Amino acid sequence: RRLWLTASGGPFLRTESARLAAVTPEQACAHPNWVMGRKISVDSATLMNKGLEVIEASFLFQADRRRIEVVVHPQSVVHSLVEYVDGSVLAQLGNPDMRTPIAHALSYPERIDAGVEPLDLFGVGALSFERPDLERFPCLRLAYEALDAGGAAPIVLNAVNEVAVARFLEGAMPFTAIPEMVERVLSRLDGLMVNSLDDVLSADAEARRMAREQFATLVN
């Protein structure tokens, strides 16, 4: 019936919205649960990582976007869930350690010991879930909109986000400008279609060019 993707909410889940413009790259990369690269850490802080996963899931499983839900789960113990037509839900749980999914991908269909500590349910104690706030996390909203728009929109979304995150990590623009840049370019490149790999590469290049152009207007 539905696919559920869990998001921790990143380091700014409870941060006042008025303070987000002043957060630093170091703060954005200080994920409370995961140890990841800088770019994906910023994507986790904006929830763009979850937006991209929604798009991926839609294509991988041929699932309508209305059947793909994102749920904020701050403990990062439940990593995904599948809901069935009988009302039951199966969840995949584990400690938040990237070695687990990497080892699974490398050894599939076997399971190997990746050095990750077993999940201690007594230590975890309780699990909580909440709806994502699309005003606090506009990148997730933009990802859903790009998926709905189809064509080159998901390509544009990803390309502009990469440019925007790089500029933020350089200290060249504020954290809150990331979704603003993405939204501006998406609105200007609306309607681009893709029918070949060349179309994909062209859309990606044009999105990056326009993102750099928008960067100049955002910081001046």
C-alpha positions in Angstrom: 0.0 0.0 0.0 2.7 2.5 1.0 6.4 2.9 1.3 7.7 4.8 4.3 11.1 6.6 4.3 12.4 7.7 7.7 14.3 11.0 8.2 16.1 11.9 11.4 15.3 15.6 10.9 19.1 16.4 11.1 20.7 18.8 13.5 18.1 21.6 13.1 14.9 19.7 13.8 14.2 21.8 16.9 16.1 25.0 15.9 14.0 28.2 15.7 13.4 29.0 12.0 14.6 32.6 12.5 18.1 31.2 13.5 18.5 29.0 10.4 20.0 31.7 8.2 22.9 32.0 10.6 23.9 28.4 10.9 27.4 27.4 9.9 28.6 24.6 7.7 30.2 23.0 10.8 26.8 23.0 12.5 25.0 21.6 9.5 27.5 18.8 9.2 27.3 17.9 12.9 24.6 15.2 12.5 23.3 14.0 15.8 23.2 10.3 14.8 25.1 9.6 11.6 28.7 10.0 10.5 28.5 10.9 6.9 30.3 13.1 4.3 29.8 16.9 4.4 27.5 17.1 1.3 25.1 14.4 2.4 25.1 15.8 6.0 23.8 19.1 4.6 21.2 17.3 2.6 20.1 15.6 5.8 19.8 19.0 7.5 17.6 20.3 4.7 15.8 16.9 4.1 16.8 17.1 0.5 18.3 13.6 1.0 14.8 12.3 1.7 13.3 14.2 -1.2 15.9 12.5 -3.5 15.0 9.1 -1.9 11.3 9.7 -2.7 12.2 10.3 -6.3 14.5 7.2 -6.4 11.8 5.0 -4.8 9.2 6.2 -7.3 11.3 5.1 -10.2 12.8 1.9 -8.6 9.5 0.5 -7.4 7.2 2.2 -10.0 5.3 3.7 -7.1 3.0 6.7 -7.4 4.3 9.6 -5.2 1.1 9.4 -3.1 2.2 5.9 -2.0 5.6 7.2 -0.7 5.6 8.9 2.7 8.3 10.5 4.7 8.2 10.3 8.5 10.6 12.1 10.8 12.1 9.7 13.3 14.7 11.4 15.4 16.2 8.3 16.9 17.4 6.9 13.4 16.7 3.3 14.5 13.9 2.5 12.0 15.4 3.0 8.5 12.4 2.2 6.3 8.9 0.6 6.5 6.6 -1.2 4.1 2.9 -1.0 4.7 0.7 -3.8 3.3 -3.0 -3.8 2.2 -3.9 -5.9 5.3 -2.8 -3.0 7.5 0.4 -4.5 8.8 3.7 -2.7 8.5 7.2 -4.3 8.3 10.1 -2.1 9.6 13.8 -2.4 9.1 15.7 -1.5 12.3 19.3 -1.1 13.2 21.9 1.1 14.7 22.6 4.3 12.7 25.9 3.1 11.2 26.6 3.4 7.4 28.6 0.2 7.6 25.4 -1.8 7.7 23.9 -0.6 4.3 27.3 -0.6 2.7 28.0 -4.2 3.8 24.5 -5.3 2.7 25.0 -3.8 -0.8 28.4 -5.5 -1.1 27.4 -8.9 0.2 23.8 -9.2 -1.0 22.0 -11.6 -0.8 24.2 -12.8 2.1 24.6 -11.0 5.4 28.1 -10.4 6.8 29.4 -9.0 10.1 30.3 -5.3 9.3 31.5 -4.6 12.9 28.3 -2.8 13.8 27.1 -3.3 17.4 23.8 -5.2 17.7 20.7 -3.1 18.3 20.0 -2.8 22.0 16.2 -2.4 22.2 16.4 -1.8 26.0 18.9 0.9 25.4 16.8 2.5 22.7 13.8 2.5 25.1 11.3 4.4 22.9 10.8 5.4 19.3 9.0 8.5 18.1 7.5 9.6 14.8 6.2 12.9 13.4 5.1 14.5 10.2 7.7 16.5 8.4 7.2 20.3 8.5 7.4 21.4 4.8 7.8 25.0 5.9 10.8 24.2 7.9 12.0 21.7 5.2 11.1 23.3 1.9 13.6 21.1 0.0 11.3 18.1 0.7 8.4 20.0 -0.8 10.4 20.9 -3.8 11.4 17.3 -4.4 7.8 16.2 -4.4 6.9 19.0 -6.8 9.8 18.0 -9.1 8.6 14.4 -9.1 5.1 15.6 -9.9 6.4 17.9 -12.7 8.3 15.0 -14.3 10.5 15.5 -17.3 13.9 17.1 -16.4 12.6 18.6 -13.1 14.2 15.9 -10.8 17.5 16.3 -12.7 17.4 20.1 -12.3 16.5 19.7 -8.6 19.6 17.5 -8.0 22.0 19.6 -10.0 21.0 22.9 -8.4 21.1 21.4 -5.0 24.7 20.2 -5.6 25.7 23.7 -6.6 23.9 25.3 -3.7 25.3 23.0 -1.1 28.8 23.5 -2.4 28.4 27.3 -2.1 27.1 26.9 1.4 29.9 24.7 2.5 32.4 27.3 1.1 30.7 29.8 3.4 29.6 31.8 0.4 25.9 31.9 1.1 23.5 31.2 4.0 21.9 27.8 4.7 18.4 29.1 3.9 19.5 30.1 0.4 19.8 26.5 -0.6 16.1 25.9 -1.1 15.7 29.4 -2.5 18.2 28.7 -5.2 16.6 25.4 -6.0 13.1 26.9 -6.3 14.3 29.8 -8.5 16.0 27.5 -11.0 13.2 25.0 -11.0 10.7 27.7 -11.9 12.8 29.0 -14.7 13.5 25.6 -16.3 10.0 24.3 -16.0 8.8 22.0 -18.9 12.2 20.6 -20.0 11.7 17.1 -21.2 14.2 14.2 -21.4 14.2 11.4 -24.0 17.8 10.5 -24.1 21.0 10.5 -22.0 22.1 13.6 -24.0 18.9 15.4 -22.8 19.8 14.4 -19.2 23.3 15.8 -19.5 22.0 18.9 -21.2 19.4 19.6 -18.5 22.1 19.0 -15.8 24.5 21.4 -17.4 21.9 24.1 -17.9 20.6 23.8 -14.3 24.2 24.2 -13.0 24.8 27.2 -15.2 21.6 28.9 -14.1 22.3 28.0 -10.5 25.6 29.8 -10.7 23.8 32.8 -12.3 21.3 32.8 -9.4 24.0 32.6 -6.9 25.3 36.0 -8.0 21.8 37.5 -7.4 21.3 35.8 -4.0 24.5 37.1 -2.5 24.5 40.6 -4.0 
